Amino acid sequence: MPAYATSSENSVEPLGLAGGMPVLEGLTVIEGGGVASAVGFKASGVHAGFRDDPNRLDLALVVADEPAACAATFTQNVFCAAPVVVSREHLDGVSHGVARALVVNSGTANAATGPIGIESACRTAEIAGDAVGCPSSEVMVASTGVIGTQLDMGAFESGIPLAVAALSEGGGPSAARAIMTTDTHPKEAAVSFSGDEIGYPGCTFVVGGMAKGSGMIMPNMATMIAAITTDVPIAPDALHAALKQAVDSSFNKVTVDSDTSTNDSCFAFASGAAALGSAPFGLGAPAFAAFERALGAVCGLLARSLAADGEGATRRVTVRVAGAENEEDADKAARTVANSPLVKTAIFGHDANWGRIAGALGRSGARFEQERVSIDIMGIPVLRGGLPIGFSEEEALRRFERPEIDIDVDLGAGNASTVIWTCDFSHEYVTINGDYRT
């Protein structure tokens, strides 16, 4: 009998910890919606030549019809890429302001490229600004791909005019596909909500977005590359506050492999076009709370999609930790479990090895007493009061066929809780990353 099944089986109730899904109450999910769903925006994706395959889109463009409120969060990786530096400067170093367009290329990260890389990012903004009809300072730039390689500026010079010509309200899917690297599919989401009860009778507002990311993922600000658009009338500083909150509770709760990218950037644009003539609202307004909920839902949907599409992943994994002394300890515990190679490989092997989870909790730095800890795997109680609970291995194997695996932990040390989304580790993860450049 396995060591973790030494106690007799009994009818212990599962923890049933709540949380893990974006809050969608009062929101309508827009089928097929994405970064161009909000009024006042167009998008496109084209093949510009950053990649050899002519059938692979590699340049995305998102454009607001008029200058829009803009906010962003950027990587905290000190080895940050040139487009991160330039986009920060275009937002006056405070991560919010006014912008008109976003240009994203895939295939080359423009990171570790020195002064030439900065010049390339600035020149990209100039080319896009000329093509769109706005100052280069109103263009955000982002890149994703191989680190240490200089950008091919000729691809921008020929590709951006193509992207401008292709701009449309239906261009969201092509833009989402153009920013992909090792992603297996594009990631898009959009929701709408009514303005009737929040001071905008007769108005319907939309929040939509796209994201990319599959590996080198443990964001420390946002996600790999993400773009969010909305047609609410909101002030730039309030947009930034809402974005930061949404990012902290969604993208920053995703980890595939515990690595934080050099290029992480998340941009949000607000056109106000669904309520033309209305003054922008700020913090504390009834509309702010409704918008914050919608933004959080879109970011949550995109974040879960990122976790499910981790490089080589076969299962998405949701790790919930409750009963922590404080939020920091809850995050430490959940993140350590989610990042554990032993836990992730056990899930890939369909092994309900709770000992690996307990070991990860114990080294996480979270404060708790092992005699108070409970663990469930896929709703099956496996540990209570720090001691093993007998369970059916056959039933566990059946539940491992689910597309999403849940790990629930109660530390018994307090009232704080959190959720982290991750995935398993398969042989394919090593294959993908072993020859990423070649």
C-alpha positions in Angstrom: 0.0 0.0 0.0 1.4 3.4 -0.9 2.7 5.5 2.0 0.1 8.2 1.4 -2.8 5.7 1.8 -1.9 4.3 5.2 -5.0 5.5 7.0 -8.3 3.7 6.4 -10.6 5.2 3.8 -13.4 7.3 5.2 -16.1 9.7 4.3 -14.1 12.9 4.9 -15.8 15.9 3.2 -13.8 17.7 0.5 -12.6 21.2 1.3 -14.7 22.8 -1.5 -12.7 26.0 -1.5 -14.3 28.7 -3.5 -12.7 30.9 -6.1 -10.7 30.5 -9.3 -13.1 31.7 -11.9 -13.5 35.3 -13.1 -16.5 37.1 -11.8 -19.1 37.3 -14.6 -22.2 38.4 -12.7 -23.9 41.3 -14.6 -21.6 40.8 -17.6 -22.4 39.3 -21.0 -19.6 37.3 -22.7 -19.3 38.4 -26.3 -18.9 35.3 -28.5 -15.8 35.6 -30.7 -15.0 38.9 -29.1 -11.5 40.4 -28.7 -9.3 43.4 -28.9 -11.4 45.2 -31.5 -14.9 44.6 -30.0 -15.1 47.9 -28.2 -16.4 50.9 -30.1 -13.7 53.2 -31.5 -11.0 50.5 -32.2 -9.7 48.6 -35.2 -7.1 45.9 -35.4 -5.1 43.8 -37.9 -2.5 41.1 -38.2 -0.2 40.6 -41.2 2.9 38.8 -42.3 5.7 41.4 -42.3 8.7 39.1 -42.6 9.9 38.7 -39.0 9.3 35.0 -39.5 10.3 32.9 -42.5 7.0 31.2 -43.0 4.9 33.5 -45.3 1.7 32.0 -44.0 2.5 33.0 -40.4 1.2 36.4 -39.2 3.9 38.3 -37.3 2.9 41.9 -37.0 -0.2 43.1 -35.1 -1.6 46.6 -35.0 -4.4 48.0 -32.8 -5.5 51.6 -33.5 -8.0 53.9 -31.8 -10.1 56.1 -34.1 -9.1 59.1 -31.9 -6.5 59.7 -29.2 -7.5 57.5 -26.2 -6.8 57.2 -22.5 -4.0 54.6 -22.1 -2.4 52.8 -19.2 0.1 50.0 -19.0 2.0 47.7 -16.7 5.5 46.5 -17.5 7.9 43.8 -16.6 10.0 44.3 -13.4 12.7 42.2 -15.0 15.8 44.4 -14.8 16.9 43.0 -18.1 14.0 44.6 -19.8 13.6 44.9 -23.6 13.9 48.1 -25.6 10.2 48.4 -26.4 9.4 48.4 -22.7 11.8 51.3 -22.2 10.3 53.3 -25.1 6.7 52.6 -24.2 7.3 53.7 -20.6 8.8 56.9 -21.9 5.8 57.5 -24.2 3.6 57.3 -21.1 5.8 59.9 -19.3 7.2 57.4 -16.9 4.0 57.1 -15.0 2.4 54.3 -17.0 -0.7 56.3 -18.1 -1.5 59.0 -20.5 -2.9 59.3 -24.0 -2.1 57.1 -27.0 -3.5 56.1 -30.4 -1.9 52.9 -31.4 -0.1 49.7 -30.4 2.4 47.8 -32.6 3.5 44.3 -31.7 5.9 42.1 -33.6 6.6 38.4 -32.9 9.7 36.4 -33.7 12.3 38.9 -32.3 12.1 40.3 -28.8 14.4 43.3 -29.2 15.9 42.6 -25.8 19.6 42.8 -24.9 20.1 44.8 -28.1 21.6 48.0 -26.6 21.3 51.5 -28.1 20.5 50.0 -31.5 17.5 48.3 -30.0 16.2 51.5 -28.5 16.6 53.3 -31.8 14.7 50.5 -33.5 11.8 50.7 -31.0 11.7 54.5 -31.5 11.8 54.2 -35.3 9.0 51.6 -35.1 6.8 54.2 -33.3 7.7 56.8 -35.9 6.8 54.5 -38.8 3.5 53.6 -37.2 2.7 57.2 -36.2 3.3 58.4 -39.8 1.1 55.6 -41.2 -1.7 56.1 -38.6 -1.5 59.9 -38.5 -0.4 60.6 -35.0 2.7 61.6 -33.1 5.2 58.8 -32.5 4.7 59.5 -28.7 1.2 58.2 -29.1 2.3 54.8 -30.3 3.0 52.0 -27.9 5.5 49.3 -29.1 6.0 45.7 -28.0 8.1 42.8 -29.2 8.2 39.1 -28.4 10.5 36.3 -29.6 14.2 35.5 -29.5 16.3 37.6 -27.1 19.6 39.2 -28.3 18.6 39.6 -32.0 18.3 43.0 -33.7 15.0 43.9 -35.4 14.7 43.9 -39.1 13.4 47.5 -39.7 12.6 46.8 -43.3 9.9 44.4 -42.1 8.3 47.4 -40.2 8.7 49.8 -43.1 6.8 47.4 -45.5 4.6 45.6 -42.9 3.1 48.6 -41.0 1.5 50.1 -44.1 0.0 46.7 -44.9 -1.3 46.4 -41.3 -2.9 49.9 -41.6 -4.6 49.0 -44.8 -5.9 45.8 -43.2 -7.3 47.6 -40.1 -11.0 46.7 -39.4 -13.4 46.2 -36.6 -13.2 42.5 -37.4 -9.4 42.4 -37.2 -9.1 41.2 -33.6 -8.5 37.5 -34.5 -5.7 38.2 -36.9 -4.0 40.5 -34.4 -4.3 37.9 -31.7 -2.7 35.3 -34.0 0.1 37.7 -35.1 1.4 38.1 -31.5 1.8 34.3 -30.9 5.2 32.7 -30.3 5.0 29.1 -29.0 1.3 29.5 -28.3 -0.9 26.8 -29.8 -3.9 29.1 -30.3 -4.8 32.8 -30.1 -6.2 34.1 -26.8 -9.1 36.5 -26.9 -12.0 37.5 -24.7 -14.6 40.3 -24.4 -17.6 41.2 -22.2 -20.3 43.9 -22.2 -22.2 45.5 -19.4 -25.1 48.0 -19.1 -24.6 51.6 -18.2 -28.2 52.0 -17.0 -27.5 51.8 -13.3 -24.2 53.5 -13.2 -25.0 56.9 -14.7 -25.1 56.1 -18.4 -28.7 55.2 -19.3 -29.0 53.6 -22.7 -25.3 52.9 -23.0 -23.7 49.4 -23.4 -20.0 49.2 -22.6 -17.5 46.7 -23.9 -14.2 45.5 -22.5 -12.2 43.2 -24.9 -8.6 42.0 -25.2 -6.0 39.6 -26.5 -2.9 38.1 -24.9 0.0 35.8 -25.8 2.1 33.6 -23.7 3.0 30.0 -23.4 6.5 29.8 -21.9 8.8 32.0 -19.9 5.8 32.8 -17.8 5.6 34.0 -14.3 4.6 37.6 -14.8 5.7 40.2 -12.3 3.5 42.9 -13.5 1.2 41.8 -16.3 1.5 39.1 -18.8 3.8 38.4 -21.7 2.0 40.7 -24.1 -1.6 41.8 -23.7 -3.8 44.5 -25.1 -7.1 45.5 -23.6 -9.6 48.0 -25.2 -12.8 49.5 -23.8 -15.2 52.2 -24.9 -16.0 53.5 -21.4 -15.1 57.2 -20.8 -12.5 56.9 -18.1 -9.6 59.1 -17.0 -6.1 57.8 -17.6 -5.1 57.6 -13.9 -8.3 55.7 -13.1 -7.7 53.4 -16.0 -4.2 52.6 -14.6 -5.6 52.0 -11.1 -8.2 49.5 -12.5 -5.6 47.8 -14.8 -3.1 47.3 -12.0 -5.8 45.7 -9.8 -7.0 43.5 -12.6 -3.4 42.5 -13.5 -2.5 41.6 -9.9 -5.5 39.3 -9.5 -5.2 37.6 -12.9 -2.0 37.7 -15.0 0.2 37.9 -11.9 -1.5 34.8 -10.6 -0.3 32.7 -13.6 2.9 30.7 -13.7 4.0 28.1 -16.3 7.7 27.8 -15.4 8.5 30.4 -12.8 10.4 32.6 -15.4 9.6 36.3 -15.8 10.0 37.6 -19.3 12.1 40.5 -20.3 9.3 41.9 -22.5 6.1 41.6 -20.4 3.7 44.4 -21.2 0.0 44.9 -20.7 -1.7 47.9 -22.4 -5.2 49.2 -21.9 -6.9 51.8 -24.1 -10.2 53.6 -23.4 -11.9 55.4 -26.3 -15.1 56.7 -24.5 -16.9 56.1 -27.8 -19.8 54.3 -26.3 -20.8 57.5 -24.4 -19.6 60.3 -26.6 -19.7 63.7 -25.0 -19.6 62.3 -21.5 -16.9 63.5 -19.1 -14.4 60.8 -18.1 -15.2 59.2 -14.8 -12.6 58.6 -12.1 -12.0 56.6 -9.0 -15.0 56.2 -6.7 -17.6 56.7 -9.4 -20.3 54.0 -9.7 -19.2 53.4 -13.3 -15.6 52.7 -12.0 -16.7 49.7 -10.0 -18.6 48.2 -12.9 -15.8 48.8 -15.3 -13.3 47.3 -12.8 -15.4 44.1 -12.5 -15.6 43.8 -16.3 -11.9 44.4 -16.8 -11.1 41.9 -14.1 -13.3 39.3 -15.8 -11.6 39.8 -19.2 -8.1 39.6 -17.7 -9.1 36.5 -15.7 -10.4 34.7 -18.8 -7.2 35.5 -20.7 -5.0 34.5 -17.7 -6.7 31.1 -17.5 -6.3 30.6 -21.2 -2.5 31.3 -20.8 -2.2 28.7 -18.1 -4.0 26.1 -20.2 -1.7 26.8 -23.1 1.6 26.5 -21.3 4.3 25.0 -23.4 3.8 21.2 -23.7 0.9 21.4 -21.2 -1.7 18.6 -21.1 -3.7 19.9 -18.1 -4.5 23.3 -16.7 -4.0 23.3 -12.9 -5.8 25.5 -10.4 -4.1 25.8 -7.0 -6.2 27.3 -4.2 -4.8 28.1 -0.8 -7.0 29.2 2.1 -6.4 29.5 5.8 -3.2 31.5 5.4 -2.1 34.0 8.0 -2.0 36.8 5.4 -2.2 37.4 1.7 1.6 37.2 1.3 1.7 33.8 2.9 -1.2 32.6 0.8 0.6 33.6 -2.4 3.9 32.1 -1.3 2.3 28.7 -0.6 0.2 28.6 -3.7 3.0 29.8 -6.0 5.5 27.3 -4.6 3.1 24.4 -5.2 2.3 25.7 -8.7 6.0 26.1 -9.6 7.1 22.8 -8.2 8.5 20.6 -11.0 7.8 17.5 -8.9 4.1 18.5 -8.5 3.8 19.4 -12.2 5.4 16.2 -13.4 3.2 14.1 -11.0 0.1 15.7 -12.5 1.4 14.9 -16.0 1.9 11.3 -14.8 -1.6 11.1 -13.2 0.0 10.5 -9.8 -2.0 11.9 -6.8 1.2 12.4 -4.9 0.2 14.7 -2.1 3.6 14.4 -0.5 5.1 16.6 -3.2 2.4 19.2 -2.5 3.1 19.1 1.3 6.8 19.4 0.6 6.3 22.5 -1.5 4.1 24.1 1.1 6.8 23.4 3.8 9.5 25.2 1.8 7.4 28.1 0.6 8.1 30.4 3.6 4.5 30.6 4.5 3.9 30.3 8.3 1.7 27.4 9.4 1.7 24.3 11.6 1.7 21.0 9.7 -0.8 19.5 12.2 -3.4 22.0 10.8 -3.0 21.4 7.1 -5.6 19.9 4.8 -5.1 19.0 1.1 -7.5 17.9 -1.6 -6.6 16.8 -5.1 -9.5 17.0 -7.6 -12.0 17.1 -4.8 -10.5 14.0 -3.1 -9.4 14.5 0.5 -5.8 13.2 0.8 -4.6 15.0 4.0 -6.4 16.2 7.1 -4.7 17.6 10.2 -1.3 16.9 8.6 -2.0 13.2 8.3 -2.9 11.1 5.2 -6.4 10.1 4.3 -7.0 6.8 2.4 -8.4 7.3 -1.0 -9.2 5.3 -4.1 -6.3 5.4 -6.6 -8.8 4.2 -9.3 -11.0 7.2 -8.7 -8.1 9.5 -8.8 -7.0 8.2 -12.2 -10.5 8.7 -13.5 -10.5 12.3 -12.3 -7.1 12.9 -13.9 -8.8 12.6 -17.2 -10.4 16.1 -16.6 -8.9 19.0 -18.6 -8.4 21.0 -15.4 -6.9 19.7 -12.2 -7.7 21.3 -8.9 -5.4 21.4 -5.8 -7.0 22.8 -2.7 -5.1 23.5 0.5 -6.1 24.9 3.8 -3.2 25.9 6.0 -5.3 26.4 9.1 -3.4 29.5 10.1 -5.8 32.4 9.3 -8.3 33.8 6.9 -6.3 34.8 3.8 -6.6 33.0 0.5 -5.5 33.1 -3.1 -5.7 31.3 -6.4 -2.8 30.5 -8.8 -3.2 29.1 -12.3 -0.5 26.9 -13.8 -0.2 23.7 -15.9 1.6 20.4 -15.8 5.1 19.6 -17.2 5.4 17.1 -20.0 8.2 15.8 -22.1 7.1 18.3 -24.8 8.1 21.2 -22.5 11.7 20.1 -22.6 11.6 19.5 -26.3 10.2 23.0 -27.1 12.6 24.8 -24.9 15.6 22.6 -25.7 15.6 23.9 -29.3 13.7 27.2 -29.1 16.3 29.1 -31.1 17.1 26.4 -33.5 
